[in-house]
């Protein structure tokens, strides 16, 4: 499993799925196309369950932030030869604004490296492992990147730099100088549908800019709170939005599964559900963070999910699936 503490991860979201990025530039958790879907990268739980890292080849001082009231994550690496900034985000649909954030999210992870000063050698390691690490997909170099095929998932990694494939792992090294940018896009599709496309640099840049603007418009509409801890309250509002599954309005308790309450303990739960116990606190937090529309949508989801149980006199479930599902049969992942 990952050697980083959970506190060193930051979350990305397209309001349908989520990724976790470590301070070392590694995406160690990513589920497509839903929060509760099987992971594509799962090193958070097991070293062999997949990751995608982009980082300097040498030692670096690291700092990071979310960019300008958005959920775009910027990680800055300062090395002995120069400085680079890595921006990560899950793309939302083109021209989505305000309340429509996540309506047409395409299941695409965007990553862009930009040189700030000097010259930095960067290394990329790409190890997709769909279905919680059960599948080692075939990596096939193509013009403009590589594709990964195996199981129900098809992945297309758009890359402007050559990636060498060694069986089930892709690796690359490249230099980034001041003012230069290198961008990547990981597109996901189901094997029963159209194949995911490879994007040129211009498309990736346009989607990065559009996603940034989309989060800006959401913040402008929702974050009018003016009081103590304003910046933290605003950020908490964005995180609650990021944990919201747009199609239903359900809010996940967390973006992760199978993390023990104590290290080495047996209490490992999946929190990618809407927990009734947490709902009242979540609703209150949404109102404080000035997100009344999301609060109303979440309440409507809970009311619909629980409606027939109340009529039948059945005990209320402690949680529901983010689509409103009631069959929450546990599954043990013995290979992790």
Buried (B, 14 or more C-beta within 10 A) or exposed (E): BBEBEEEBBBBBBBBBBBBBBBBBBBBBBBBBBBBBBBBBBBBBBBBBBBBBBBBBEEEBEBEBEBBEBBBBBBBBBBBEBBBBBBBBBBBBBEEBBBBBBBBEBBBBBBBBBBBBEBBBBBBBBBBBBBBBBBBBBEBEBEEBBBBBBBBEBBBBBBBBBEBEBEEBBBEBEBBBEBEBBBBBBBBBBBEEEEEBBBBEBEBBBEBBEBBBBBBBBBBEBBBEBEEEEEEEBBBBBBBBBBBBBBBBBBBBBBBBBBBEEEEEEEEBBBBBBBBBEBBEEBBEBBEBBBBEBBBEBBBEBBEEBBEEBEEEEEEEBEBBBBBBBEEEEEEEBEEB
